[in-house]
Amino acid sequence: LVAQGHTQEEGIDYDEVFAPVARIETIRLFLAYASFMSFIVYQMDVKSAFLYGTIDDEVYVMQPPGFQDPEFPAKVYKVEKAMYGLHQAPRAWYGTFSKYLLKNGF
């Protein structure tokens, strides 16, 4: 499922969406140092990472077309975890990930 985040309005549906990302200069510096020290560098990608972020705000979504409950067609669902398409998803993932790193001594 993908939330229709393009329908969200800033200040009404969400406030904070910033999530830090590594600048290209930082990545180059890291790779140069790793090369200098003869380190082995691995790359990985967690394609479902955004789905693990916990949403702190109250977010509700409508039932997706084709999956509507015929008895309650106007029912909405409260979102507990981030979904692709939500403006809050990157920040939610960053918050969850940073808490994990701090908890484990990084």
Protein Blocks (a to p, Z undefined) as FASTA:
>chain_A
ZZdfklpcehklpmblcdcdddfklmmmmmmmmmmnopacdddddfklmmmpccfbdcdd
dddehiacfklmmbccddfbdcehiaklmmmmmmmmmmmmmmnoZZ
